[in-house]
Amino acid sequence: MDQREDATSATSRLPSTEELIRERLEEERTRLEQELGIESPEVQHFERPAERPFTRDQRPHTTVLFGGLTWKHERLIEGGLAGLGYQCEAMPVPDVAAFQLGKEYGNNGQCNPTYFTVGNLVKYLQGLEREGRSRQEILDRYIFVTAGACGPCRFGMYEAEYRLALRNSGFDGFRVILFQQAGGITQSGAEAGLEMDLDFFLAILNAMNMGDLLNDIGYQLRPFEVEAGAVDDALAKGMELLYEVLRDKRTFSLESYVARLLADRKLGDITRKAGKFADQLVTSAYTDAFREVGDVLAGVRLDRTRVRPIVKITGEFWAQTTEGDGNYNMFAFLEREGAQVVVEPVGTWIMYIIHQAKQMILDRRHTDEDEAMPAAWRLDRRMINELRARRKNAKLTLAEAVFKREWQRLRAALNGIPHDLTDQYELQRLGHPYYNSRSGGGEGHLEVAKNIYYSNKDLCHMVLSLKPFGCMPSTQSDGVQSAVVNHFKDMIYLPIETSGEGEVNAHSRVQMALGEARLKAREEIERVEERTGMTLEQAREFAAEHSYLESAMYKVPHTQGYVGAAANFLIHVAELHAAESRGRIAVPWGIAR
């Protein structure tokens, strides 16, 4: 009995075939390394580098740097953060020199926005050093805040690229904070220097919305200004007014005796948040300020009889937003070429994120929290999952409604002249047959959907898609756009890839497509003149006699089937002229106040 057990035990200790193979391989590897004089490298697993935190006591003497949007957005964000006690500064618009620095100090094969934004930070810090600040002072007194994402494209690598470029340029240890819930430097502690609380997000939200609306109205008015530079001068005055409102707006606080009693309880925190939220919904500070901006803009005279093809901008988020070398200064170029530009608001992206989150919840509503599907007979778990999904979606639906409501309040204060937010459900309906709306990454189905939406809703003569060279999500969209253009024969769609070089070639391609758009705009005017029996010259004379028609804050109604501002203005003037000849118009129609 004992002998059999010993034999069995010995047999069980014999190495398996796989172990013998691994052992022989390791022996042969060791022999070859010794023979060739090669040392086996020690395996070192990557660990995210630890960084110095940005703490609350550092806030008074630390400047928060940020950038990547238009100067309108950035100036207003400065005001909002200054009102919360931060010292902040928007960096200059990235230029080609920043692009070259990004390529010099960063990895090869990165996308255009990476090189521009990373290089811009390095360039700015080098400028601080040239002004006499020591490198240690820069590391101690400045931080950079930027967007972060896990993303399917190179956007998810931005944080690592910032760190690499900063290390290679001699600023190793410079603090970079990612503007996201997960990843980046954790700033959730009680002593965090950058408190991403409700006050912070409301300040950013208000600044973004204001920047979107003013950016939109500026591009609508500028092509028709009688006095060159008048719109920009009025916007600059309005921007400073809004900056002061955001800076001086005091955050809501509960100071009553009851609130102090609740201060140490959970109910107290809920009450304070509810109060801040309610204050955002009822305050008239922002709408009143927008009306003042409208009064400033109302003094700008426009000649709306100028025939301008309307170009809608789409594409990758950064390339379609920036106003500098990063997209070949495309907006200024289009305006010099006689076009009217329709820019894309950041608000569309915010609504898209909410919409996609709701769609994901609906798609997974039958699964448990661990993504497992309960058995068919587990009706209790299926009901719990359904209720949980409905509760989450209700919160997001509320967020959608609040965001739209705040946007519309500000838009109404500018007489409804800025464009409305596009309906995400309509975009999904239009884009899904061509590009699966469940696909994530970049703008997802939005590029395809917006091309169809703006072209078929009489909102533009041409769609121009701006994206970085080799941008994966935009490249996928371009492949789909060939089918879209084939189905909608009258559509003018042009994709432009930006790479830091090749500006002349890109402008040349745009000029050729713009020629077709001009032809469409001119043919449209001929149809309107035939329909109304009135010429543009006659409309111009009528507007000169009725000065309210020349005000930048006069809203011209949009007529279905007609795109251009001149065409819609001609139709409207013809209607006013006919009404006046019948003695039926006593008060100028459409004046905001």
PyMOL commands that set and color helices and strands:
alter all, ss='L'
color gray80, all
select helices_A, chain A and resi 2-12+17-36+56-61+71-83+96-105+112-130+135-141+154-168+198-224+230-248+257-262+266-282+285-298+317-321+325-327+330-336+346-363+379-413+424-431+446-456+472-487+503-532+536-545+547-550+565-581
alter helices_A, ss='H'
color red, helices_A
select strands_A, chain A and resi 63-66+87-90+142-147+175-179+310-315+340-342+462-468+493-498
alter strands_A, ss='S'
color yellow, strands_A
deselect
rebuild
show_as cartoon
